[in-house]
Amino acid sequence: MVEEYEKNGEFYKNCTLYFEYLRKKGITDYEFEDEYFYTMPAISNN
């Protein structure tokens, strides 16, 4: 169970870094954003 939380935390951290990178470059990745916002609630709730 702890490993699952670590993976979720790593996923969230990586996504946050990616979104920051996109904002700084002024570009969008709507496909990734859609997947992220669809997936994140599912992995956050246990």
N, C-alpha and C positions, 0 to 999 in steps of 0.2 A: 504494500500500500504506500509506503514512503517513496518507493521508486516512482510510482505513478504521479505523486505530487511533485517530485523533482522534475519529471518529464513535462508536466503541465506548466510548471514555473519556467522551465527552459523555453518551451514553446512560446509562452506569453512574452518573455523577455526578448526573444528573437523577433517576434512580430512587432513589438514596440520599436526596436531598433530599425527594422525595415520601414515602418511607417514614418519614423523620424527622417530617415534617409530620403524617402519619397518627398516629404514636405520640403526639405532643404533644396532638393533638385527641382521642385515645382512640377513634379510629374505625378500621375495617378496610376493605380493598378486596380481597377474596379473589379476584375475577376478575383484577385486575391482578397480584396476587402469583402466581397460577398461571401467567399468561403470562410474567412476569418470570423465574421459576425454571425454566420450560421453555425460554425463549429465551436466557438468559444463558450457559449452557454452550456453546450453539451458536455464539454470536458471540465467545466468549472463546478457543475453540480454532481454530487455523489449520492 
